[in-house]
Every structure is written in structure tokens, then in C-alpha cells.
Amino acid sequence: MGVVQIIFSPTGGTQRVADIITSEWKKPVKKINLSNAKNDFTAVSLGKEDVAVIAVPSFGGRVPALAAQRLGEIHANQALCVLVCVYGNRAY
């Protein structure tokens, strides 16, 4: 089983949460940063035995459109996933 972080974290807060969660598996973690426009997300392919921790912030109650678009380019291949949405205390 491989552990893969797929994160969108412009300010670093979502990255910190993802790091806390994935550290509990005590396994090496591959990190895919959806915030980095230089990455080719269509080239990312997960294995069926992988567990992906997908962590994004909530802006105005929604996942940022850019994060959703880039996430849609990744080939998941039936990998398991844990979804994490991080929000600040601006409004709830």
C-alpha cells in the first residue's frame, strides 16, 4: 500500500493537516501539490493498492475550481481515498 497526498494548499494550512493525517500510517508519503501549476497532473497515476489523502481548503463553502479541475486530471485507478476539507473561521 502506498500513501499519496494530493493537496491544494496555497497558504500551507491544508498541507499541515494532511501531514498530520498521513504521518499516522508510518509509511513513506508521495506528495502531489495541486497548487503547483508546473506539475503535469495528467501524468499522475495511482495504483489500485494506494490510499490517497485528498486535502483541499473550502473557500466560501466550495472547493476551489482550480483544485477540482487539476484533481480531475489525475488517474486514480480505483485507489482508496480519504477526503479532507479544511476551512478557517471566517464564516460557517
All heavy atoms as an XYZ file, in Angstrom:
687
protein
N       0.844     -1.177      0.000
C       0.000      0.000      0.000
C       0.886      1.236      0.000
O       1.757      1.384      0.831
C      -0.893     -0.008      1.242
C      -1.610      1.320      1.461
S      -2.595      1.393      2.973
C      -1.384      1.921      4.151
N       0.658      2.121     -0.931
C       1.352      3.391     -0.957
C       0.420      4.494     -0.448
O      -0.785      4.441     -0.657
N       0.983      5.442      0.239
C       0.211      6.579      0.741
C       0.567      7.789     -0.115
O       1.736      8.123     -0.280
C       0.517      6.860      2.233
C      -0.268      8.063      2.726
C       0.207      5.634      3.079
N      -0.459      8.438     -0.652
C      -0.265      9.565     -1.542
C      -1.071     10.750     -1.026
O      -2.271     10.635     -0.785
C      -0.734      9.220     -2.980
C      -0.500     10.389     -3.917
C      -0.052      7.973     -3.492
N      -0.394     11.864     -0.833
C      -1.087     13.118     -0.502
C      -1.355     13.860     -1.797
O      -0.444     14.107     -2.574
C      -0.203     14.031      0.344
C      -0.253     13.853      1.792
C       0.562     14.944      2.487
O       0.855     16.001      1.926
N       0.943     14.673      3.710
N      -2.611     14.232     -1.995
C      -2.968     15.100     -3.111
C      -3.574     16.335     -2.463
O      -4.666     16.276     -1.897
C      -3.964     14.417     -4.062
C      -3.385     13.111     -4.595
C      -4.342     15.361     -5.198
C      -4.353     12.282     -5.411
N      -2.821     17.432     -2.496
C      -3.248     18.603     -1.723
C      -3.279     19.869     -2.567
O      -2.533     20.016     -3.522
C      -2.343     18.821     -0.491
C      -0.873     18.948     -0.885
C      -2.485     17.693      0.507
C      -0.371     20.333     -0.788
N      -4.166     20.754     -2.174
C      -4.203     22.119     -2.690
C      -4.112     23.003     -1.460
O      -5.040     23.046     -0.650
C      -5.506     22.375     -3.460
C      -5.561     23.717     -4.139
C      -4.930     23.909     -5.356
C      -6.239     24.782     -3.570
C      -4.980     25.142     -6.007
C      -6.291     26.017     -4.200
C      -5.668     26.201     -5.417
N      -2.976     23.661     -1.279
C      -2.739     24.399     -0.043
C      -1.965     25.687     -0.320
O      -0.762     25.767     -0.071
C      -1.967     23.514      0.945
O      -1.832     24.154      2.193
N      -2.653     26.717     -0.815
C      -1.962     27.967     -1.143
C      -1.280     28.638      0.047
O      -0.249     29.271     -0.106
C      -3.065     28.857     -1.703
C      -4.173     27.946     -2.087
C      -4.059     26.752     -1.196
N      -1.841     28.480      1.259
C      -1.256     29.141      2.429
C      -0.526     28.195      3.365
O       0.066     28.623      4.344
C      -2.344     29.880      3.231
O      -3.273     28.917      3.746
C      -3.072     30.904      2.379
N      -0.589     26.879      3.107
C       0.123     25.910      3.935
C      -0.712     25.249      5.012
O      -0.307     24.242      5.576
N      -1.873     25.786      5.344
C      -2.710     25.212      6.398
C      -3.229     23.829      6.054
O      -3.204     22.911      6.883
N      -3.699     23.651      4.846
C      -4.211     22.353      4.417
C      -3.075     21.338      4.355
O      -3.263     20.169      4.696
C      -4.917     22.484      3.054
O      -5.970     23.448      3.186
C      -5.504     21.173      2.591
N      -1.896     21.761      3.959
C      -0.725     20.875      3.937
C      -0.411     20.359      5.336
O      -0.128     19.173      5.521
C       0.495     21.609      3.371
C       1.764     20.779      3.368
C       1.706     19.623      2.408
O       1.618     19.844      1.222
N       1.746     18.402      2.908
N      -0.480     21.245      6.339
C      -0.195     20.824      7.720
C      -1.187     19.753      8.180
O      -0.803     18.779      8.827
C      -0.210     22.023      8.656
C       1.035     22.889      8.519
C       1.145     23.942      9.612
N       0.069     24.914      9.608
C       0.025     26.006      8.835
N       1.017     26.255      7.999
N      -0.982     26.840      8.903
N      -2.458     19.917      7.853
C      -3.478     18.936      8.236
C      -3.208     17.601      7.541
O      -3.261     16.541      8.168
C      -4.889     19.462      7.907
C      -5.931     18.375      8.091
C      -5.231     20.667      8.772
N      -2.917     17.632      6.253
C      -2.623     16.407      5.504
C      -1.393     15.698      6.073
O      -1.367     14.470      6.168
C      -2.432     16.717      4.027
N      -0.381     16.465      6.468
C       0.829     15.873      7.058
C       0.502     15.148      8.366
O       1.025     14.064      8.627
C       1.887     16.943      7.318
C       2.561     17.435      6.050
O       2.472     16.752      5.003
O       3.167     18.525      6.099
N      -0.351     15.730      9.192
C      -0.734     15.103     10.464
C      -1.446     13.779     10.196
O      -1.151     12.762     10.832
C      -1.626     16.052     11.295
C      -0.797     17.235     11.794
C      -2.284     15.309     12.457
C      -1.623     18.377     12.361
N      -2.363     13.788      9.251
C      -3.127     12.577      8.950
C      -2.224     11.484      8.382
O      -2.239     10.350      8.851
C      -4.280     12.896      7.980
C      -5.301     13.788      8.687
C      -4.937     11.613      7.458
C      -6.337     14.392      7.768
N      -1.422     11.802      7.387
C      -0.606     10.768      6.738
C       0.542     10.275      7.618
O       1.014      9.158      7.435
C      -0.056     11.247      5.380
O       0.701     12.443      5.562
C      -1.183     11.480      4.388
N       0.962     11.067      8.587
C       2.047     10.618      9.472
C       1.614      9.432     10.331
O       2.459      8.649     10.781
C       2.525     11.763     10.365
O       1.549     12.083     11.342
N       0.333      9.246     10.535
C      -0.170      8.153     11.365
C       0.016      6.784     10.717
O       0.008      5.774     11.404
C      -1.650      8.375     11.703
C      -1.885      9.552     12.630
C      -1.148      9.408     13.948
O      -1.230      8.321     14.586
O      -0.472     10.367     14.358
N       0.175      6.721      9.406
C       0.381      5.440      8.727
C       1.817      4.951      8.882
O       2.091      3.792      8.600
C       0.026      5.537      7.247
C      -1.419      5.264      6.976
C      -2.067      4.087      7.150
C      -2.381      6.195      6.489
N      -3.380      4.232      6.793
C      -3.606      5.507      6.378
C      -2.338      7.529      6.127
C      -4.760      6.109      5.924
C      -3.486      8.132      5.684
C      -4.681      7.430      5.586
N       2.724      5.819      9.260
C       4.131      5.443      9.452
C       4.715      4.782      8.193
O       5.432      3.792      8.266
C       4.290      4.511     10.653
C       3.609      4.981     11.919
C       4.562      5.619     12.869
C       3.963      5.919     14.221
N       3.010      6.989     14.285
N       4.366      5.341      7.042
C       4.872      4.864      5.752
C       5.359      6.070      4.955
O       4.951      7.193      5.217
C       3.760      4.167      4.968
C       3.296      2.859      5.570
C       2.296      2.197      4.651
C       1.940      0.833      5.162
N       2.714     -0.225      4.585
N       6.205      5.840      3.970
C       6.616      6.949      3.098
C       5.395      7.532      2.388
O       4.474      6.804      2.019
C       7.567      6.299      2.100
C       7.973      5.003      2.717
C       6.857      4.581      3.619
N       5.416      8.835      2.205
C       4.290      9.531      1.599
C       4.749     10.225      0.320
O       5.711     10.985      0.333
C       3.697     10.582      2.570
C       2.562     11.349      1.916
C       3.222      9.916      3.848
N       4.064      9.939     -0.777
C       4.292     10.654     -2.022
C       3.366     11.871     -2.015
O       2.187     11.750     -1.692
C       3.975      9.754     -3.217
C       4.134     10.444     -4.553
C       3.784      9.505     -5.697
C       3.872     10.242     -7.012
N       3.447      9.397     -8.138
N       3.906     13.047     -2.352
C       3.105     14.273     -2.303
C       2.880     14.825     -3.710
O       3.816     14.959     -4.488
C       3.786     15.323     -1.437
C       3.887     14.904      0.021
C       4.459     15.992      0.887
C       4.527     15.515      2.337
N       4.941     16.579      3.242
N       1.627     15.122     -3.984
C       1.244     15.752     -5.239
C       0.596     17.078     -4.888
O      -0.435     17.120     -4.219
C       0.269     14.859     -6.035
C       0.937     13.529     -6.346
C      -0.201     15.573     -7.299
C      -0.009     12.460     -6.839
N       1.224     18.163     -5.327
C       0.787     19.506     -4.966
C      -0.053     20.113     -6.085
O       0.475     20.521     -7.114
C       2.009     20.377     -4.666
C       1.637     21.745     -4.176
O       0.476     22.138     -4.154
N       2.644     22.495     -3.767
N      -1.361     20.175     -5.875
C      -2.255     20.749     -6.872
C      -2.074     22.259     -7.004
O      -2.555     22.854     -7.970
C      -3.718     20.448     -6.512
C      -4.128     18.978     -6.483
C      -5.549     18.847     -5.953
C      -3.990     18.343     -7.846
N      -1.380     22.879     -6.064
C      -1.142     24.323     -6.104
C      -0.054     24.703     -7.106
O       0.054     25.864     -7.485
C      -0.717     24.833     -4.723
O      -1.646     24.476     -3.741
N       0.737     23.730     -7.529
C       1.873     23.991     -8.407
C       1.453     23.857     -9.866
O       1.250     22.750    -10.371
C       3.021     23.022     -8.092
C       4.276     23.343     -8.845
O       4.280     24.116     -9.800
N       5.368     22.731     -8.421
N       1.352     24.970    -10.558
C       0.909     24.991    -11.963
C       1.908     24.312    -12.893
O       1.548     23.956    -14.020
C       0.675     26.425    -12.411
N       3.135     24.097    -12.447
C       4.152     23.478    -13.299
C       4.007     21.958    -13.388
O       4.603     21.334    -14.253
C       5.550     23.838    -12.801
C       5.853     25.316    -12.918
C       7.223     25.641    -12.383
C       7.462     27.141    -12.458
N       8.754     27.520    -11.904
N       3.225     21.361    -12.483
C       3.041     19.908    -12.493
C       2.145     19.486    -13.654
O       1.193     20.183    -14.003
C       2.403     19.434    -11.189
C       3.347     19.504    -10.012
O       4.552     19.593    -10.180
N       2.796     19.473     -8.815
N       2.445     18.330    -14.239
C       1.593     17.737    -15.268
C       0.709     16.700    -14.578
O       1.116     15.561    -14.366
C       2.442     17.077    -16.360
C       1.606     16.391    -17.423
O       0.368     16.600    -17.459
O       2.190     15.636    -18.228
N      -0.500     17.088    -14.227
C      -1.382     16.213    -13.456
C      -1.917     15.050    -14.282
O      -2.307     14.027    -13.724
C      -2.505     17.024    -12.824
C      -1.974     18.100    -11.921
C      -1.988     19.426    -12.315
C      -1.418     17.782    -10.700
C      -1.471     20.413    -11.501
C      -0.890     18.768     -9.875
C      -0.914     20.091    -10.277
N      -1.917     15.176    -15.599
C      -2.370     14.073    -16.447
C      -1.383     12.904    -16.412
O      -1.746     11.781    -16.734
C      -2.567     14.529    -17.914
O      -1.324     15.003    -18.433
C      -3.620     15.619    -18.014
N      -0.153     13.163    -15.988
C       0.868     12.118    -15.903
C       0.819     11.368    -14.569
O       1.511     10.369    -14.395
C       2.258     12.717    -16.104
N       0.004     11.844    -13.630
C      -0.084     11.211    -12.308
C      -1.036     10.026    -12.390
O      -2.170     10.148    -12.857
C      -0.576     12.213    -11.241
C      -0.753     11.517     -9.902
C       0.387     13.383    -11.131
N      -0.572      8.875    -11.931
C      -1.385      7.662    -11.950
C      -1.180      6.909    -10.638
O      -0.052      6.600    -10.271
C      -0.978      6.781    -13.132
O      -1.800      5.659    -13.214
N      -2.269      6.637     -9.945
C      -2.212      5.892     -8.694
C      -2.458      4.418     -8.973
O      -3.054      4.055     -9.987
C      -3.276      6.405     -7.720
C      -3.257      7.898     -7.409
C      -4.390      8.254     -6.468
C      -1.936      8.316     -6.826
N      -2.030      3.582     -8.043
C      -2.287      2.149     -8.150
C      -3.521      1.769     -7.356
O      -3.933      2.479     -6.436
N      -4.117      0.656     -7.702
C      -5.323      0.186     -7.018
C      -5.071     -0.053     -5.532
O      -5.973      0.056     -4.713
C      -5.829     -1.086     -7.697
C      -7.189     -1.517     -7.246
C      -7.712     -2.669     -8.068
C      -9.108     -3.033     -7.620
N      -9.701     -4.075     -8.465
N      -3.836     -0.365     -5.174
C      -3.494     -0.643     -3.777
C      -3.135      0.618     -2.992
O      -2.896      0.562     -1.788
C      -2.329     -1.638     -3.710
C      -1.002     -1.096     -4.200
C      -0.871     -0.927     -5.715
O      -1.691     -1.458     -6.475
O       0.072     -0.234     -6.140
N      -3.095      1.773     -3.638
C      -2.733      3.031     -2.976
C      -3.899      3.607     -2.179
O      -5.066      3.335     -2.467
C      -2.296      4.082     -4.010
C      -0.951      3.759     -4.636
O      -0.152      3.050     -3.998
O      -0.726      4.212     -5.773
N      -3.539      4.414     -1.176
C      -4.511      5.209     -0.432
C      -4.133      6.668     -0.646
O      -3.018      7.088     -0.337
C      -4.498      4.882      1.076
C      -5.426      5.814      1.831
C      -4.877      3.433      1.322
N      -5.066      7.425     -1.188
C      -4.833      8.846     -1.442
C      -5.546      9.674     -0.374
O      -6.727      9.455     -0.099
C      -5.356      9.232     -2.824
N      -4.820     10.587      0.218
C      -5.419     11.574      1.108
C      -5.554     12.843      0.281
O      -4.554     13.464     -0.084
C      -4.568     11.813      2.372
C      -5.147     12.944      3.207
C      -4.469     10.528      3.188
N      -6.785     13.174     -0.064
C      -7.065     14.343     -0.890
C      -7.519     15.452      0.042
O      -8.562     15.345      0.681
C      -8.144     14.032     -1.947
C      -7.680     12.874     -2.836
C      -8.454     15.278     -2.767
C      -8.759     12.334     -3.752
N      -6.710     16.505      0.135
C      -6.987     17.590      1.082
C      -7.054     18.920      0.344
O      -6.133     19.276     -0.389
C      -5.909     17.624      2.160
N      -8.158     19.620      0.546
C      -8.376     20.919     -0.093
C      -8.990     21.875      0.921
O      -9.641     21.452      1.862
C      -9.301     20.809     -1.329
C      -8.676     19.955     -2.412
C     -10.659     20.273     -0.942
N      -8.816     23.181      0.708
C      -9.491     24.151      1.562
C     -10.913     24.404      1.045
O     -11.245     24.048     -0.090
C      -8.630     25.412      1.412
C      -8.079     25.287      0.026
C      -7.880     23.811     -0.212
N     -11.710     25.005      1.872
C     -13.039     25.457      1.460
C     -13.001     26.976      1.394
O     -12.677     27.637      2.367
C     -14.085     25.009      2.477
O     -15.329     25.607      2.189
N     -13.308     27.520      0.231
C     -13.408     28.971      0.053
C     -14.866     29.292     -0.228
O     -15.399     28.885     -1.262
C     -12.531     29.462     -1.098
C     -11.048     29.299     -0.872
C     -10.214     28.981     -1.922
C     -10.480     29.456      0.378
C      -8.846     28.831     -1.740
C      -9.121     29.309      0.587
C      -8.303     28.992     -0.474
N     -15.518     29.976      0.698
C     -16.931     30.294      0.515
C     -17.794     29.058      0.446
O     -18.804     29.037     -0.242
N     -17.402     28.004      1.140
C     -18.174     26.775      1.163
C     -17.949     25.870     -0.033
O     -18.668     24.893     -0.208
N     -16.958     26.172     -0.841
C     -16.705     25.376     -2.052
C     -15.222     25.041     -2.199
O     -14.359     25.780     -1.740
C     -17.144     26.149     -3.289
C     -18.606     26.531     -3.277
C     -19.107     26.667     -4.692
N     -20.497     27.039     -4.727
C     -21.510     26.192     -4.712
N     -21.278     24.913     -4.630
N     -22.757     26.611     -4.761
N     -14.976     23.930     -2.888
C     -13.610     23.575     -3.273
C     -13.200     24.542     -4.380
O     -13.979     24.792     -5.303
C     -13.551     22.121     -3.797
C     -12.200     21.803     -4.410
C     -13.896     21.146     -2.683
N     -12.007     25.112     -4.315
C     -11.572     25.999     -5.394
C     -11.655     25.301     -6.754
O     -11.243     24.149     -6.900
C     -10.125     26.330     -5.029
C     -10.051     26.111     -3.549
C     -11.002     24.985     -3.264
N     -12.199     25.998     -7.739
C     -12.394     25.423     -9.072
C     -11.088     24.905     -9.666
O     -11.068     23.850    -10.314
C     -13.035     26.453    -10.000
N     -10.000     25.621     -9.447
C      -8.708     25.203     -9.971
C      -8.279     23.861     -9.376
O      -7.773     22.986    -10.076
C      -7.646     26.268     -9.706
C      -6.269     26.030    -10.287
C      -6.328     25.908    -11.809
C      -5.330     27.155     -9.887
N      -8.516     23.681     -8.077
C      -8.167     22.415     -7.425
C      -9.006     21.278     -7.992
O      -8.483     20.193     -8.282
C      -8.374     22.520     -5.922
N     -10.296     21.503     -8.174
C     -11.177     20.467     -8.717
C     -10.778     20.099    -10.143
O     -10.765     18.913    -10.511
C     -12.620     20.939     -8.671
N     -10.435     21.090    -10.940
C     -10.036     20.839    -12.325
C      -8.753     20.011    -12.377
O      -8.676     19.022    -13.106
C      -9.862     22.172    -13.054
C      -9.449     22.052    -14.517
C      -7.953     22.281    -14.708
O      -7.368     23.149    -14.087
N      -7.345     21.485    -15.554
N      -7.772     20.377    -11.579
C      -6.500     19.643    -11.574
C      -6.667     18.238    -10.997
O      -6.051     17.289    -11.467
C      -5.444     20.427    -10.805
C      -5.021     21.679    -11.562
C      -4.050     22.527    -10.784
N      -3.652     23.684    -11.580
C      -2.930     24.689    -11.095
N      -2.526     24.675     -9.825
N      -2.619     25.706    -11.875
N      -7.493     18.099     -9.997
C      -7.768     16.789     -9.414
C      -8.406     15.870    -10.457
O      -8.102     14.679    -10.519
C      -8.681     16.943     -8.203
C      -8.981     15.691     -7.397
C      -7.712     15.070     -6.862
C      -9.924     16.030     -6.257
N      -9.255     16.420    -11.304
C      -9.906     15.645    -12.345
C      -8.963     15.118    -13.410
O      -9.325     14.223    -14.176
N      -7.763     15.641    -13.476
C      -6.777     15.188    -14.461
C      -5.984     13.967    -13.997
O      -5.306     13.321    -14.789
C      -5.806     16.330    -14.782
C      -6.475     17.517    -15.459
C      -5.535     18.683    -15.676
O      -4.315     18.544    -15.421
O      -6.017     19.749    -16.090
N      -6.065     13.643    -12.716
C      -5.291     12.536    -12.136
C      -6.005     11.209    -12.404
O      -7.223     11.120    -12.295
C      -5.091     12.766    -10.622
C      -4.215     13.999    -10.415
C      -4.495     11.531     -9.952
C      -4.084     14.429     -8.973
N      -5.239     10.179    -12.742
C      -5.775      8.838    -12.980
C      -5.722      8.060    -11.658
O      -4.649      7.653    -11.221
C      -4.966      8.114    -14.053
C      -4.908      8.867    -15.339
N      -5.957      8.886    -16.228
C      -3.953      9.661    -15.863
C      -5.646      9.640    -17.258
N      -4.423     10.137    -17.066
N      -6.884      7.832    -11.041
C      -6.935      7.216     -9.721
C      -6.889      5.694     -9.764
O      -6.451      5.056     -8.806
C      -8.181      7.671     -8.979
N      -7.379      5.078    -10.834
C      -7.305      3.623    -10.995
C      -7.871      2.844     -9.809
O      -7.282      1.876     -9.348
C      -5.860      3.191    -11.272
C      -5.320      3.816    -12.524
O      -5.990      3.846    -13.543
N      -4.120      4.363    -12.450
N      -8.991      3.287     -9.287
C      -9.704      2.632     -8.184
C      -8.935      2.629     -6.867
O      -9.163      1.780     -6.002
C     -10.115      1.211     -8.560
C     -11.033      1.146     -9.745
C     -11.422     -0.271    -10.113
O     -10.833     -1.250     -9.634
N     -12.422     -0.399    -10.961
N      -8.034      3.573     -6.685
C      -7.333      3.707     -5.404
C      -8.340      4.137     -4.335
O      -9.334      4.805     -4.629
C      -6.220      4.738     -5.516
N      -8.078      3.735     -3.112
C      -8.902      4.187     -1.989
C      -8.550      5.633     -1.688
O      -7.438      6.087     -1.980
C      -8.641      3.323     -0.761
C      -8.971      1.841     -0.904
C      -8.531      1.102      0.345
C     -10.446      1.638     -1.159
N      -9.477      6.362     -1.070
C      -9.137      7.744     -0.723
C      -9.791      8.177      0.576
O     -10.795      7.630      1.009
C      -9.493      8.700     -1.857
S     -11.242      9.027     -2.018
N      -9.169      9.159      1.184
C      -9.682      9.857      2.352
C      -9.825     11.309      1.928
O      -8.862     11.912      1.456
C      -8.695      9.750      3.544
C      -9.191     10.564      4.717
C      -8.462      8.301      3.917
N     -11.032     11.852      2.059
C     -11.270     13.238      1.669
C     -11.200     14.137      2.898
O     -11.803     13.848      3.927
C     -12.652     13.378      1.014
C     -12.874     12.538     -0.233
C     -14.316     12.695     -0.706
C     -11.901     12.912     -1.321
N     -10.458     15.237      2.760
C     -10.298     16.187      3.861
C     -10.570     17.583      3.317
O     -10.004     17.977      2.294
C      -8.857     16.141      4.435
C      -8.695     17.147      5.561
C      -8.517     14.736      4.899
N     -11.455     18.299      3.983
C     -11.727     19.686      3.602
C     -11.433     20.570      4.807
O     -11.973     20.351      5.887
C     -13.180     19.841      3.153
S     -13.521     21.467      2.467
N     -10.567     21.535      4.617
C     -10.124     22.401      5.700
C     -10.714     23.790      5.479
O     -10.701     24.302      4.374
C      -8.574     22.490      5.709
C      -8.083     23.431      6.792
C      -7.979     21.108      5.878
N     -11.263     24.352      6.548
C     -11.791     25.714      6.433
C     -11.370     26.525      7.640
O     -11.112     25.999      8.719
C     -13.313     25.709      6.282
C     -14.065     25.326      7.529
C     -14.593     26.307      8.370
C     -14.249     23.992      7.897
C     -15.278     25.972      9.519
C     -14.928     23.649      9.039
C     -15.448     24.638      9.846
O     -16.117     24.306     10.976
N     -11.284     27.827      7.434
C     -10.941     28.737      8.523
C     -12.208     29.176      9.242
O     -13.298     28.718      8.943
N     -12.059     30.062     10.160
C     -13.203     30.516     10.941
C     -13.816     31.801     10.408
O     -14.450     32.556     11.141
C     -12.797     30.698     12.409
C     -12.547     29.383     13.079
O     -13.193     28.405     12.770
N     -11.589     29.350     13.982
N     -13.652     32.050      9.133
C     -14.203     33.267      8.536
C     -15.720     33.260      8.598
O     -16.345     34.233      8.963
C     -13.727     33.413      7.079
C     -14.160     34.723      6.453
C     -13.938     34.727      4.956
N     -14.782     33.805      4.236
C     -16.057     34.024      3.909
N     -16.657     35.127      4.277
N     -16.742     33.143      3.232
N     -16.314     32.158      8.203
C     -17.764     32.011      8.232
C     -18.097     30.530      8.246
O     -17.368     29.725      7.710
C     -18.388     32.670      6.991
N     -19.192     30.198      8.865
C     -19.622     28.802      8.890
C     -21.119     28.733      9.053
O     -21.766     29.704      9.373
C     -18.917     27.971      9.965
C     -18.917     28.584     11.328
C     -19.951     28.332     12.212
C     -17.878     29.418     11.742
C     -19.941     28.885     13.478
C     -17.863     29.971     12.994
C     -18.910     29.709     13.864
O     -18.895     30.249     15.108
